[in-house]
Amino acid sequence: MKILLTNDDGIQAPGLRVLARWAQNLGDVTVVAPKSQQSASSCSINIRTPFSVEPFSWDLDLPAWSVDSTPADCVRIATAYLNQSFDLVLSGINRGFNVGADIAYSGTCGAAFEAAASGIKSIAFSTWPEDYVAAEQSLPRVWEYIRSRDLLAFAPVLNVNIPPEAGDILWTRQAGPYYLDHYEKTEGSLVQARGYSVYDGSFDPKKDLDAVMKGYISISPLSIARTDEAAYQRGLDFGS
């Protein structure tokens, strides 16, 4: 199996190394990751200005490239510029959970969506900031859950969130907001976004946010489709 690794925290992020060490057990791994931090870049790409794509040397014996652009662009560069084909894209391990409404902003998930748009199965991985121990220990168990149920056969994008002291695995769906922002004036006309959690302590085992906050590993199927199918079907009642 040919595997592409990327992330949104940058090619030197510790979570990427954790994922790379484990992914070598699954197949041939290539790393194409952002040169610098790209959090909250979602599915954005750069079509306006040139950007660098350079070979990157690190302590793991893997082919790697540093891309001075977004996670989605990393997937595009790997396939359309480096002209490589892949069976699976792994994105992460992100420094911080990507659950609920935050999925829409996530560069980690953005890379997974870009892979799916190119017809490549993908998995996004996230964990609590700076706590990669539980995530690294849980990766074999998570993979066995996915493999034994053949989830990628019918769910081309999976979003995995691994909390500290990770418990059982729950099959979940996207919840509502996790963080909301307010803006503070700093100096002159400058403002700074400050996030705060709106999790209310509830527990619905079917929701990704609730599961992770209660110590469960959450695996959610995501879709790149943006059509509101319920609204579309209802609109058909009025004729075309």
QUIWOQUI-V51474 format. One record per residue. RES is the residue in one letter. PHI is phi as a letter, one per 30 degrees, with the letter a starting at -180 (NA if undefined). BURIAL is b if it has 16 or more other ideal C-beta (glycine too) atoms within 10 Angstrom, else e. Layout:
RES/PHI/BURIAL  RES/PHI/BURIAL
This chain:
M/NA/e  K/c/e  I/b/b  L/c/b  L/c/b  T/b/b  N/a/b  D/b/b  D/d/b  G/j/b  I/d/b  Q/c/e  A/d/b  P/d/e  G/d/b  L/d/b  R/d/b  V/e/b  L/d/b  A/d/b  R/e/e  W/d/b  A/d/b  Q/d/e  N/d/e  L/c/b  G/l/e  D/d/e  V/c/b  T/b/b  V/c/b  V/b/b  A/b/b  P/d/b  K/d/b  S/b/e  Q/e/e  Q/b/b  S/e/b  A/i/e  S/d/b  S/h/b  C/c/b  S/d/e  I/b/b  N/c/e  I/c/e  R/c/e  T/b/e  P/d/e  F/b/e  S/d/e  V/b/b  E/b/e  P/e/e  F/b/b  S/c/e  W/b/e  D/d/e  L/c/e  D/d/e  L/b/b  P/d/e  A/b/b  W/b/b  S/c/b  V/c/b  D/d/e  S/a/b  T/d/b  P/e/b  A/d/b  D/d/b  C/d/b  V/d/b  R/d/b  I/d/b  A/d/b  T/c/b  A/c/e  Y/c/e  L/d/e  N/h/e  Q/c/e  S/c/e  F/b/b  D/c/e  L/a/b  V/c/b  L/c/b  S/b/b  G/k/b  I/d/b  N/d/b  R/d/b  G/k/b  F/d/b  N/c/b  V/b/b  G/h/b  A/d/e  D/d/b  I/e/b  A/d/e  Y/c/e  S/d/b  G/d/b  T/e/b  C/d/b  G/e/b  A/d/b  A/d/b  F/d/b  E/d/b  A/d/b  A/d/b  A/d/b  S/c/b  G/i/e  I/c/b  K/d/b  S/b/b  I/b/b  A/c/b  F/c/b  S/b/b  T/b/b  W/d/b  P/e/e  E/i/e  D/b/e  Y/c/b  V/d/e  A/d/b  A/d/b  E/d/b  Q/d/e  S/d/b  L/e/b  P/d/e  R/d/e  V/d/b  W/d/b  E/d/e  Y/d/b  I/d/b  R/d/e  S/d/e  R/c/e  D/h/e  L/d/b  L/d/b  A/d/e  F/b/e  A/b/b  P/d/b  V/b/b  L/c/b  N/c/b  V/c/b  N/b/b  I/c/b  P/d/b  P/d/e  E/h/e  A/e/b  G/c/e  D/d/e  I/c/b  L/c/b  W/d/b  T/b/b  R/b/e  Q/d/b  A/c/b  G/d/e  P/d/e  Y/c/b  Y/c/b  L/b/e  D/c/e  H/b/e  Y/b/e  E/c/e  K/d/e  T/c/e  E/a/e  G/h/e  S/c/e  L/d/e  V/b/e  Q/b/e  A/d/e  R/b/e  G/c/e  Y/b/e  S/d/e  V/c/e  Y/d/b  D/c/e  G/i/e  S/d/e  F/b/e  D/b/e  P/d/e  K/d/e  K/c/b  D/d/b  L/d/b  D/d/b  A/d/b  V/d/b  M/d/b  K/c/b  G/j/e  Y/c/b  I/d/b  S/c/b  I/b/b  S/b/b  P/d/b  L/c/b  S/b/e  I/d/e  A/d/e  R/c/e  T/d/e  D/d/e  E/d/e  A/d/e  A/d/e  Y/d/e  Q/d/e  R/d/e  G/d/e  L/d/e  D/d/e  F/c/e  G/i/e  S/d/e
